Amino acid sequence: MSEIPYSVRGGRTTAPKSTAFNAKSSAATFTFSGNTLFSNQLTNVSGYRGSFNTGDYDTSTGIFTAPEDGIYYFDATIMWATGNFNAQYILVTIKTPTTTLEDALLTSRFGANEAFNANFTQRTSGVVSLTSGTEIGVYVYASSATNAAIQPNLSYFCGHKVN
């Protein structure tokens, strides 16, 4: 039998908080400009297999709040519905609302002044250390892009506490 890890706080023993979420959407297309919070387009749509929220993902804002200090794993996959657009580069970042693009916790970058003329996915994932109360979301950015769009119904944001 394996032991459940416990921590002692204020003289009492508590089990670690279970935290996990998987946010999806039924929306068709989302067009954006600038550094845009994308995760607010995603919710835990009832009936979607794999959609759940056992923790601190606010489906109305798209922001996850770390319930306690620890190591967390996050994964964001974005389906670009490009049709046809040109961009210096496109970013998918997992960051706090006040963090700059350059200081994001996790980042995926495509492009070098090129044309994007077919739908494609872009994924950002990894493990980060967060302190209790830290808020994060998925932000997207397309530099010098017009007509860039994302398909929320084929995109997702998920995460869970590792320890």
C-alpha positions in Angstrom: 0.0 0.0 0.0 1.4 3.4 -0.9 1.4 6.3 1.5 -0.3 9.5 0.8 2.0 12.5 1.3 0.8 14.9 4.0 2.0 18.2 5.2 1.8 19.8 8.7 0.3 23.3 8.8 -0.4 25.2 12.1 -0.1 22.0 14.1 -2.5 20.0 12.1 -2.0 17.4 9.4 -3.6 18.0 6.0 -3.6 16.2 2.7 -2.4 18.1 -0.3 -5.1 19.8 -2.3 -6.2 18.0 -5.5 -6.0 20.4 -8.4 -6.6 19.6 -12.1 -8.5 21.2 -15.0 -9.1 20.7 -18.7 -10.8 23.6 -20.4 -12.3 23.4 -23.9 -14.9 25.3 -25.9 -17.7 24.8 -28.3 -17.0 28.2 -30.1 -16.0 28.1 -33.7 -13.6 31.0 -34.4 -11.9 33.7 -32.3 -10.1 36.6 -34.0 -7.7 38.7 -31.9 -5.3 41.6 -31.9 -2.2 42.2 -29.8 -1.3 40.3 -26.6 -4.7 38.7 -25.9 -5.8 36.4 -23.1 -7.1 33.4 -25.0 -7.9 31.1 -22.1 -11.0 33.2 -21.4 -12.5 31.7 -24.6 -12.4 28.2 -23.0 -14.7 26.7 -20.4 -15.4 23.3 -19.0 -18.2 22.5 -21.5 -20.6 20.0 -20.1 -20.7 16.8 -22.0 -17.2 17.1 -23.4 -15.2 13.9 -22.6 -12.2 15.0 -20.5 -13.6 18.3 -19.4 -13.3 18.7 -15.7 -12.3 21.2 -13.0 -11.4 19.9 -9.6 -9.5 23.0 -8.6 -9.0 26.6 -9.2 -9.6 27.3 -12.9 -12.1 30.2 -13.2 -14.2 29.4 -16.3 -15.6 32.9 -16.4 -12.2 34.6 -16.7 -9.9 31.8 -18.1 -7.5 32.3 -15.2 -6.0 29.6 -13.1 -5.1 30.5 -9.5 -2.5 28.3 -7.7 -4.2 27.1 -4.5 -0.9 26.5 -2.7 2.8 26.5 -3.3 4.0 23.7 -5.5 5.1 22.3 -8.8 2.4 22.4 -11.6 2.2 21.0 -15.1 0.4 23.0 -17.8 -0.4 22.3 -21.4 -2.0 24.6 -24.0 -2.7 23.6 -27.6 -4.0 26.2 -30.0 -5.4 25.4 -33.4 -4.7 28.4 -35.7 -7.4 28.7 -38.4 -5.2 30.7 -40.6 -6.9 30.8 -44.0 -4.0 33.0 -45.0 -2.0 35.5 -42.9 1.6 36.8 -42.7 3.4 37.4 -39.4 6.8 38.2 -38.2 6.1 35.6 -35.5 3.3 34.1 -33.4 3.4 33.3 -29.7 1.5 31.1 -27.4 2.4 31.8 -23.8 1.4 30.7 -20.3 2.0 33.6 -18.0 0.6 35.8 -15.3 -1.6 38.7 -16.3 1.1 41.2 -15.5 4.1 39.4 -16.9 5.6 40.6 -20.2 5.7 38.3 -23.2 9.5 38.1 -22.8 9.1 36.9 -19.1 6.3 34.3 -19.7 6.5 31.1 -17.7 6.2 28.9 -20.8 6.4 30.0 -24.5 6.1 28.5 -28.0 7.1 30.7 -30.9 6.7 30.1 -34.7 7.7 32.2 -37.6 10.3 34.4 -39.2 8.5 36.8 -41.5 6.6 34.1 -43.2 3.2 33.3 -44.6 0.9 31.0 -42.7 -1.5 29.6 -45.3 -2.8 26.4 -43.7 -4.4 25.4 -40.4 -1.9 24.2 -37.8 -1.5 23.5 -34.1 0.9 25.2 -31.7 1.6 23.7 -28.3 3.1 25.1 -25.1 3.7 22.8 -22.1 5.9 22.4 -19.2 6.4 22.3 -15.4 6.6 25.5 -13.3 6.9 26.3 -9.7 4.1 28.6 -8.4 3.4 30.2 -5.1 0.0 30.2 -3.6 -2.3 32.8 -5.2 -0.3 33.1 -8.5 -2.7 33.6 -11.4 -1.9 32.4 -14.9 -3.6 32.2 -18.3 -2.9 31.4 -21.9 -2.1 34.4 -24.0 -1.6 34.6 -27.8 0.2 37.1 -29.9 0.8 37.6 -33.6 3.4 40.2 -34.5 2.4 42.2 -37.6 -0.4 39.9 -38.5 -3.8 40.5 -40.1 -6.6 37.9 -40.5 -5.1 35.6 -37.8 -7.8 33.5 -36.1 -8.0 30.6 -33.7 -10.5 27.7 -33.5 -11.4 27.4 -29.8 -13.4 24.2 -30.4 -10.1 22.5 -31.4 -7.9 24.1 -28.7 -7.5 23.4 -25.0 -5.8 24.5 -21.8 -5.2 22.0 -19.0 -3.1 21.6 -15.9 -2.6 19.8 -12.6 -0.5 20.0 -9.4 2.5 17.6 -9.5 3.5 18.0 -5.9 
